[in-house]
Amino acid sequence: MLADNASSPDQVRPLLPGDGRHRLLVTSRGKLPQLGARLLALDELSPGEAYELLDRALRIADPDDSRVVDEAEAAAQVASRCGYLPLALQIAAALLVLDRDKAARVW
């Protein structure tokens, strides 16, 4: 089970499994130490990883979509503006997939 973007332990406690056969993955912007869970801190992506994520996301939707490769400098700016954060990059890619002409406005 996944509890995404939890803001407090109270949001998560009712979802905690009763025995060891089940697991709960909690994502949060805070550490939520009250849960006594193992913390796994994730860093932002490297610029290269962010570039690859954008390219892969666009090509999954359309294998012929070469906007990231064709406009590498602009794609790097998008990745930078997204803070190299995977969720922000996925959202940017989704917007580009939905509107093929958006590149000129987003880039």
Number of C-alpha atoms within 10 A of each C-alpha: 11 11 14 12 12 16 14 16 13 12 11 18 11 8 14 15 12 8 7 6 6 9 13 13 12 17 16 13 11 10 17 18 11 10 13 7 12 8 11 8 7 7 9 11 16 14 15 11 14 24 23 16 20 25 20 17 20 24 17 11 13 11 11 9 17 14 18 22 14 10 12 15 13 17 22 19 15 22 26 16 12 17 17 22 17 18 11 15 23 17 14 18 21 15 15 20 19 11 10 11 10 12 16 8 7 13 16
